Amino acid sequence: MAQVTKDTMIGELLQMDMNIAQILFQCGMHCPGCPSARFETLEEAAMVHGFDAELLVAKINAFLDAKNA
């Protein structure tokens, strides 16, 4: 089962599951639409948007866990 960390690249996240984009959008992060964001880590993107990276990691992992349950 795939798990993300704050060091996971945005591009990797979207390759895992494009529905993760909705989680990013809900947090005010429009990273999926930004070409350079694919090469940013989740922590870097969260920092730029003033969002807690650990909370974002938890949300994404909970989504992936529920999907794979």
VOBA-609075 format. One record per residue: residue in one letter; x, y, z of N, C-alpha, C, O in turn. Coordinates in Angstrom, 3 decimals. Example, Ala and Ser with C-alpha at 12.3 -4.5 7.8 and 13.67 -1.06 7.14 Angstrom:
% residues 2
@r = A; nc1 = 13.190; nc2 = -5.690; nc3 = 7.800; cac1 = 12.300; cac2 = -4.500; cac3 = 7.800; cc1 = 13.200; cc2 = -3.300; cc3 = 7.800; oc1 = 14.236; oc2 = -3.319; oc3 = 8.465;
@r = S; nc1 = 12.850; nc2 = -2.250; nc3 = 7.080; cac1 = 13.670; cac2 = -1.060; cac3 = 7.140; cc1 = 12.900; cc2 = 0.030; cc3 = 7.870; oc1 = 13.409; oc2 = 1.138; oc3 = 8.039;
% end
This chain:
% residues 69
@r = M; nc1 = 0.837; nc2 = -1.164; nc3 = 0.000; cac1 = 0.000; cac2 = 0.000; cac3 = 0.000; cc1 = 0.893; cc2 = 1.241; cc3 = 0.000; oc1 = 1.853; oc2 = 1.320; oc3 = 0.767;
@r = A; nc1 = 0.580; nc2 = 2.189; nc3 = -0.846; cac1 = 1.371; cac2 = 3.405; cac3 = -0.961; cc1 = 1.101; cc2 = 4.327; cc3 = 0.224; oc1 = -0.047; oc2 = 4.528; oc3 = 0.620;
@r = Q; nc1 = 2.145; nc2 = 4.869; nc3 = 0.769; cac1 = 2.053; cac2 = 5.861; cac3 = 1.833; cc1 = 2.928; cc2 = 7.032; cc3 = 1.423; oc1 = 3.986; oc2 = 6.853; oc3 = 0.820;
@r = V; nc1 = 2.479; nc2 = 8.224; nc3 = 1.754; cac1 = 3.261; cac2 = 9.399; cac3 = 1.413; cc1 = 3.939; cc2 = 9.951; cc3 = 2.661; oc1 = 3.529; oc2 = 9.677; oc3 = 3.789;
@r = T; nc1 = 4.978; nc2 = 10.728; nc3 = 2.430; cac1 = 5.675; cac2 = 11.452; cac3 = 3.486; cc1 = 5.755; cc2 = 12.904; cc3 = 3.043; oc1 = 5.360; oc2 = 13.243; oc3 = 1.927;
@r = K; nc1 = 6.259; nc2 = 13.744; nc3 = 3.904; cac1 = 6.395; cac2 = 15.151; cac3 = 3.520; cc1 = 7.451; cc2 = 15.331; cc3 = 2.432; oc1 = 7.537; oc2 = 16.398; oc3 = 1.824;
@r = D; nc1 = 8.254; nc2 = 14.297; nc3 = 2.181; cac1 = 9.275; cac2 = 14.365; cac3 = 1.134; cc1 = 8.784; cc2 = 13.837; cc3 = -0.219; oc1 = 9.528; oc2 = 13.846; oc3 = -1.199;
@r = T; nc1 = 7.534; nc2 = 13.381; nc3 = -0.265; cac1 = 6.972; cac2 = 12.889; cac3 = -1.524; cc1 = 6.752; cc2 = 14.070; cc3 = -2.471; oc1 = 6.241; oc2 = 15.115; oc3 = -2.069;
@r = M; nc1 = 7.139; nc2 = 13.892; nc3 = -3.712; cac1 = 6.971; cac2 = 14.944; cac3 = -4.717; cc1 = 5.502; cc2 = 15.030; cc3 = -5.146; oc1 = 4.797; oc2 = 14.021; oc3 = -5.191;
@r = I; nc1 = 5.058; nc2 = 16.242; nc3 = -5.458; cac1 = 3.682; cac2 = 16.442; cac3 = -5.909; cc1 = 3.414; cc2 = 15.576; cc3 = -7.146; oc1 = 2.342; oc2 = 14.982; oc3 = -7.261;
@r = G; nc1 = 4.358; nc2 = 15.502; nc3 = -8.050; cac1 = 4.191; cac2 = 14.672; cac3 = -9.246; cc1 = 3.971; cc2 = 13.211; cc3 = -8.895; oc1 = 3.158; oc2 = 12.537; oc3 = -9.526;
@r = E; nc1 = 4.693; nc2 = 12.713; nc3 = -7.888; cac1 = 4.513; cac2 = 11.323; cac3 = -7.441; cc1 = 3.116; cc2 = 11.112; cc3 = -6.860; oc1 = 2.477; oc2 = 10.088; oc3 = -7.103;
@r = L; nc1 = 2.655; nc2 = 12.092; nc3 = -6.093; cac1 = 1.313; cac2 = 12.001; cac3 = -5.502; cc1 = 0.256; cc2 = 11.803; cc3 = -6.577; oc1 = -0.620; oc2 = 10.946; oc3 = -6.462;
@r = L; nc1 = 0.358; nc2 = 12.607; nc3 = -7.614; cac1 = -0.644; cac2 = 12.559; cac3 = -8.675; cc1 = -0.541; cc2 = 11.274; cc3 = -9.489; oc1 = -1.536; oc2 = 10.817; oc3 = -10.051;
@r = Q; nc1 = 0.641; nc2 = 10.694; nc3 = -9.558; cac1 = 0.776; cac2 = 9.405; cac3 = -10.229; cc1 = 0.162; cc2 = 8.287; cc3 = -9.390; oc1 = -0.357; oc2 = 7.314; oc3 = -9.936;
@r = M; nc1 = 0.219; nc2 = 8.423; nc3 = -8.061; cac1 = -0.405; cac2 = 7.429; cac3 = -7.176; cc1 = -1.905; cc2 = 7.389; cc3 = -7.387; oc1 = -2.509; oc2 = 6.326; oc3 = -7.525;
@r = D; nc1 = -2.495; nc2 = 8.591; nc3 = -7.408; cac1 = -3.943; cac2 = 8.691; cac3 = -7.564; cc1 = -4.279; cc2 = 10.144; cc3 = -7.884; oc1 = -4.013; oc2 = 11.035; oc3 = -7.076;
@r = M; nc1 = -4.852; nc2 = 10.385; nc3 = -9.038; cac1 = -5.207; cac2 = 11.756; cac3 = -9.436; cc1 = -6.240; cc2 = 12.386; cc3 = -8.506; oc1 = -6.367; oc2 = 13.609; oc3 = -8.460;
@r = N; nc1 = -6.979; nc2 = 11.559; nc3 = -7.765; cac1 = -7.977; cac2 = 12.101; cac3 = -6.837; cc1 = -7.333; cc2 = 12.826; cc3 = -5.653; oc1 = -8.013; oc2 = 13.553; oc3 = -4.928;
@r = I; nc1 = -6.044; nc2 = 12.635; nc3 = -5.456; cac1 = -5.335; cac2 = 13.368; cac3 = -4.412; cc1 = -5.370; cc2 = 14.865; cc3 = -4.719; oc1 = -5.278; oc2 = 15.691; oc3 = -3.811;
@r = A; nc1 = -5.502; nc2 = 15.207; nc3 = -5.985; cac1 = -5.598; cac2 = 16.621; cac3 = -6.374; cc1 = -6.744; cc2 = 17.306; cc3 = -5.633; oc1 = -6.624; oc2 = 18.471; oc3 = -5.254;
@r = Q; nc1 = -7.850; nc2 = 16.597; nc3 = -5.423; cac1 = -8.984; cac2 = 17.183; cac3 = -4.713; cc1 = -8.627; cc2 = 17.544; cc3 = -3.273; oc1 = -9.103; oc2 = 18.553; oc3 = -2.752;
@r = I; nc1 = -7.807; nc2 = 16.743; nc3 = -2.637; cac1 = -7.364; cac2 = 17.037; cac3 = -1.270; cc1 = -6.523; cc2 = 18.307; cc3 = -1.282; oc1 = -6.677; oc2 = 19.171; oc3 = -0.419;
@r = L; nc1 = -5.638; nc2 = 18.413; nc3 = -2.261; cac1 = -4.810; cac2 = 19.616; cac3 = -2.369; cc1 = -5.679; cc2 = 20.843; cc3 = -2.613; oc1 = -5.464; oc2 = 21.885; oc3 = -1.993;
@r = F; nc1 = -6.650; nc2 = 20.734; nc3 = -3.502; cac1 = -7.559; cac2 = 21.847; cac3 = -3.784; cc1 = -8.317; cc2 = 22.267; cc3 = -2.529; oc1 = -8.471; oc2 = 23.460; oc3 = -2.269;
@r = Q; nc1 = -8.791; nc2 = 21.294; nc3 = -1.748; cac1 = -9.539; cac2 = 21.587; cac3 = -0.525; cc1 = -8.691; cc2 = 22.362; cc3 = 0.477; oc1 = -9.226; oc2 = 23.094; oc3 = 1.310;
@r = C; nc1 = -7.388; nc2 = 22.204; nc3 = 0.401; cac1 = -6.472; cac2 = 22.903; cac3 = 1.300; cc1 = -6.004; cc2 = 24.231; cc3 = 0.709; oc1 = -5.135; oc2 = 24.893; oc3 = 1.277;
@r = G; nc1 = -6.572; nc2 = 24.615; nc3 = -0.417; cac1 = -6.198; cac2 = 25.868; cac3 = -1.057; cc1 = -4.930; cc2 = 25.783; cc3 = -1.882; oc1 = -4.354; oc2 = 26.799; oc3 = -2.270;
@r = M; nc1 = -4.509; nc2 = 24.572; nc3 = -2.143; cac1 = -3.289; cac2 = 24.370; cac3 = -2.926; cc1 = -3.681; cc2 = 23.956; cc3 = -4.341; oc1 = -4.333; oc2 = 22.931; oc3 = -4.541;
@r = H; nc1 = -3.282; nc2 = 24.752; nc3 = -5.306; cac1 = -3.621; cac2 = 24.448; cac3 = -6.697; cc1 = -2.422; cc2 = 23.871; cc3 = -7.433; oc1 = -2.233; oc2 = 24.101; oc3 = -8.628;
@r = C; nc1 = -1.624; nc2 = 23.122; nc3 = -6.702; cac1 = -0.391; cac2 = 22.528; cac3 = -7.224; cc1 = -0.577; cc2 = 21.697; cc3 = -8.500; oc1 = 0.261; oc2 = 21.777; oc3 = -9.397;
@r = P; nc1 = -1.639; nc2 = 20.909; nc3 = -8.607; cac1 = -1.760; cac2 = 20.088; cac3 = -9.818; cc1 = -1.771; cc2 = 20.902; cc3 = -11.110; oc1 = -1.422; oc2 = 20.382; oc3 = -12.170;
@r = G; nc1 = -2.162; nc2 = 22.156; nc3 = -11.032; cac1 = -2.193; cac2 = 22.991; cac3 = -12.225; cc1 = -0.914; cc2 = 23.760; cc3 = -12.473; oc1 = -0.793; oc2 = 24.454; oc3 = -13.482;
@r = C; nc1 = 0.034; nc2 = 23.647; nc3 = -11.571; cac1 = 1.285; cac2 = 24.398; cac3 = -11.693; cc1 = 2.399; cc2 = 23.466; cc3 = -12.174; oc1 = 2.749; oc2 = 22.514; oc3 = -11.476;
@r = P; nc1 = 2.956; nc2 = 23.730; nc3 = -13.357; cac1 = 3.979; cac2 = 22.824; cac3 = -13.912; cc1 = 5.195; cc2 = 22.624; cc3 = -13.001; oc1 = 5.718; oc2 = 21.513; oc3 = -12.917;
@r = S; nc1 = 5.644; nc2 = 23.658; nc3 = -12.332; cac1 = 6.845; cac2 = 23.509; cac3 = -11.500; cc1 = 6.556; cc2 = 22.757; cc3 = -10.204; oc1 = 7.480; oc2 = 22.218; oc3 = -9.595;
@r = A; nc1 = 5.306; nc2 = 22.708; nc3 = -9.771; cac1 = 4.963; cac2 = 22.042; cac3 = -8.517; cc1 = 5.205; cc2 = 20.544; cc3 = -8.580; oc1 = 5.416; oc2 = 19.918; oc3 = -7.542;
@r = R; nc1 = 5.181; nc2 = 19.966; nc3 = -9.738; cac1 = 5.424; cac2 = 18.528; cac3 = -9.865; cc1 = 6.791; cc2 = 18.147; cc3 = -9.312; oc1 = 7.020; oc2 = 16.990; oc3 = -8.962;
@r = F; nc1 = 7.692; nc2 = 19.107; nc3 = -9.233; cac1 = 9.047; cac2 = 18.850; cac3 = -8.756; cc1 = 9.268; cc2 = 19.378; cc3 = -7.340; oc1 = 10.401; oc2 = 19.435; oc3 = -6.862;
@r = E; nc1 = 8.164; nc2 = 19.767; nc3 = -6.664; cac1 = 8.234; cac2 = 20.200; cac3 = -5.278; cc1 = 7.817; cc2 = 19.049; cc3 = -4.370; oc1 = 7.013; oc2 = 18.199; oc3 = -4.753;
@r = T; nc1 = 8.366; nc2 = 19.034; nc3 = -3.183; cac1 = 7.906; cac2 = 18.052; cac3 = -2.211; cc1 = 6.606; cc2 = 18.557; cc3 = -1.600; oc1 = 6.263; oc2 = 19.734; oc3 = -1.707;
@r = L; nc1 = 5.906; nc2 = 17.657; nc3 = -0.970; cac1 = 4.672; cac2 = 18.023; cac3 = -0.292; cc1 = 4.966; cc2 = 19.062; cc3 = 0.793; oc1 = 4.187; oc2 = 19.994; oc3 = 0.994;
@r = E; nc1 = 6.078; nc2 = 18.900; nc3 = 1.481; cac1 = 6.462; cac2 = 19.857; cac3 = 2.521; cc1 = 6.716; cc2 = 21.247; cc3 = 1.935; oc1 = 6.274; oc2 = 22.246; oc3 = 2.502;
@r = E; nc1 = 7.418; nc2 = 21.316; nc3 = 0.813; cac1 = 7.694; cac2 = 22.608; cac3 = 0.180; cc1 = 6.397; cc2 = 23.293; cc3 = -0.259; oc1 = 6.212; oc2 = 24.491; oc3 = -0.044;
@r = A; nc1 = 5.515; nc2 = 22.525; nc3 = -0.869; cac1 = 4.246; cac2 = 23.088; cac3 = -1.336; cc1 = 3.405; cc2 = 23.565; cc3 = -0.157; oc1 = 2.795; oc2 = 24.633; oc3 = -0.221;
@r = A; nc1 = 3.369; nc2 = 22.784; nc3 = 0.914; cac1 = 2.601; cac2 = 23.174; cac3 = 2.098; cc1 = 3.170; cc2 = 24.448; cc3 = 2.705; oc1 = 2.419; oc2 = 25.333; oc3 = 3.114;
@r = M; nc1 = 4.484; nc2 = 24.544; nc3 = 2.763; cac1 = 5.130; cac2 = 25.722; cac3 = 3.335; cc1 = 4.762; cc2 = 26.985; cc3 = 2.543; oc1 = 4.441; oc2 = 28.018; oc3 = 3.131;
@r = V; nc1 = 4.809; nc2 = 26.896; nc3 = 1.229; cac1 = 4.489; cac2 = 28.039; cac3 = 0.376; cc1 = 3.055; cc2 = 28.519; cc3 = 0.615; oc1 = 2.765; oc2 = 29.713; oc3 = 0.537;
@r = H; nc1 = 2.162; nc2 = 27.564; nc3 = 0.908; cac1 = 0.747; cac2 = 27.896; cac3 = 1.092; cc1 = 0.363; cc2 = 28.055; cc3 = 2.563; oc1 = -0.811; oc2 = 28.240; oc3 = 2.883;
@r = G; nc1 = 1.354; nc2 = 27.983; nc3 = 3.460; cac1 = 1.085; cac2 = 28.174; cac3 = 4.874; cc1 = 0.243; cc2 = 27.069; cc3 = 5.482; oc1 = -0.557; oc2 = 27.316; oc3 = 6.384;
@r = F; nc1 = 0.423; nc2 = 25.840; nc3 = 4.987; cac1 = -0.346; cac2 = 24.707; cac3 = 5.470; cc1 = 0.585; cc2 = 23.752; cc3 = 6.199; oc1 = 1.749; oc2 = 23.615; oc3 = 5.824;
@r = D; nc1 = 0.092; nc2 = 23.099; nc3 = 7.221; cac1 = 0.869; cac2 = 22.136; cac3 = 8.001; cc1 = 1.112; cc2 = 20.874; cc3 = 7.164; oc1 = 0.168; oc2 = 20.163; oc3 = 6.819;
@r = A; nc1 = 2.355; nc2 = 20.605; nc3 = 6.848; cac1 = 2.702; cac2 = 19.454; cac3 = 6.003; cc1 = 2.311; cc2 = 18.133; cc3 = 6.646; oc1 = 1.855; oc2 = 17.224; oc3 = 5.952;
@r = E; nc1 = 2.480; nc2 = 18.008; nc3 = 7.956; cac1 = 2.141; cac2 = 16.759; cac3 = 8.639; cc1 = 0.636; cc2 = 16.492; cc3 = 8.570; oc1 = 0.219; oc2 = 15.346; oc3 = 8.402;
@r = L; nc1 = -0.175; nc2 = 17.534; nc3 = 8.696; cac1 = -1.626; cac2 = 17.383; cac3 = 8.585; cc1 = -2.005; cc2 = 16.954; cc3 = 7.170; oc1 = -2.872; oc2 = 16.101; oc3 = 6.982;
@r = L; nc1 = -1.361; nc2 = 17.542; nc3 = 6.198; cac1 = -1.625; cac2 = 17.190; cac3 = 4.803; cc1 = -1.229; cc2 = 15.739; cc3 = 4.527; oc1 = -1.964; oc2 = 15.017; oc3 = 3.854;
@r = V; nc1 = -0.092; nc2 = 15.313; nc3 = 5.032; cac1 = 0.351; cac2 = 13.920; cac3 = 4.883; cc1 = -0.685; cc2 = 12.987; cc3 = 5.501; oc1 = -1.038; oc2 = 11.965; oc3 = 4.913;
@r = A; nc1 = -1.167; nc2 = 13.343; nc3 = 6.684; cac1 = -2.167; cac2 = 12.508; cac3 = 7.361; cc1 = -3.450; cc2 = 12.408; cc3 = 6.542; oc1 = -4.025; oc2 = 11.326; oc3 = 6.425;
@r = K; nc1 = -3.902; nc2 = 13.522; nc3 = 5.976; cac1 = -5.122; cac2 = 13.513; cac3 = 5.151; cc1 = -4.953; cc2 = 12.621; cc3 = 3.924; oc1 = -5.839; oc2 = 11.832; oc3 = 3.595;
@r = I; nc1 = -3.821; nc2 = 12.749; nc3 = 3.257; cac1 = -3.590; cac2 = 11.974; cac3 = 2.043; cc1 = -3.455; cc2 = 10.490; cc3 = 2.369; oc1 = -4.005; oc2 = 9.649; oc3 = 1.658;
@r = N; nc1 = -2.728; nc2 = 10.161; nc3 = 3.439; cac1 = -2.582; cac2 = 8.750; cac3 = 3.817; cc1 = -3.916; cc2 = 8.149; cc3 = 4.253; oc1 = -4.189; oc2 = 6.981; oc3 = 3.974;
@r = A; nc1 = -4.754; nc2 = 8.939; nc3 = 4.938; cac1 = -6.086; cac2 = 8.448; cac3 = 5.325; cc1 = -6.921; cc2 = 8.155; cc3 = 4.080; oc1 = -7.637; oc2 = 7.155; oc3 = 4.026;
@r = F; nc1 = -6.825; nc2 = 9.031; nc3 = 3.083; cac1 = -7.532; cac2 = 8.808; cac3 = 1.810; cc1 = -7.053; cc2 = 7.517; cc3 = 1.144; oc1 = -7.861; oc2 = 6.708; oc3 = 0.690;
@r = L; nc1 = -5.737; nc2 = 7.334; nc3 = 1.091; cac1 = -5.183; cac2 = 6.141; cac3 = 0.450; cc1 = -5.544; cc2 = 4.873; cc3 = 1.230; oc1 = -5.834; oc2 = 3.835; oc3 = 0.636;
@r = D; nc1 = -5.526; nc2 = 4.965; nc3 = 2.558; cac1 = -5.901; cac2 = 3.815; cac3 = 3.391; cc1 = -7.357; cc2 = 3.429; cc3 = 3.144; oc1 = -7.671; oc2 = 2.248; oc3 = 2.995;
@r = A; nc1 = -8.240; nc2 = 4.417; nc3 = 3.100; cac1 = -9.667; cac2 = 4.142; cac3 = 2.883; cc1 = -9.901; cc2 = 3.563; cc3 = 1.502; oc1 = -10.745; oc2 = 2.684; oc3 = 1.328;
@r = K; nc1 = -9.171; nc2 = 4.043; nc3 = 0.537; cac1 = -9.310; cac2 = 3.543; cac3 = -0.834; cc1 = -8.883; cc2 = 2.073; cc3 = -0.936; oc1 = -9.468; oc2 = 1.298; oc3 = -1.693;
@r = N; nc1 = -7.866; nc2 = 1.708; nc3 = -0.170; cac1 = -7.315; cac2 = 0.356; cac3 = -0.242; cc1 = -7.927; cc2 = -0.594; cc3 = 0.780; oc1 = -7.525; oc2 = -1.755; oc3 = 0.860;
@r = A; nc1 = -8.881; nc2 = -0.122; nc3 = 1.554; cac1 = -9.503; cac2 = -0.985; cac3 = 2.580; cc1 = -10.485; cc2 = -1.959; cc3 = 1.962; oc1 = -11.095; oc2 = -2.756; oc3 = 2.675;
% end
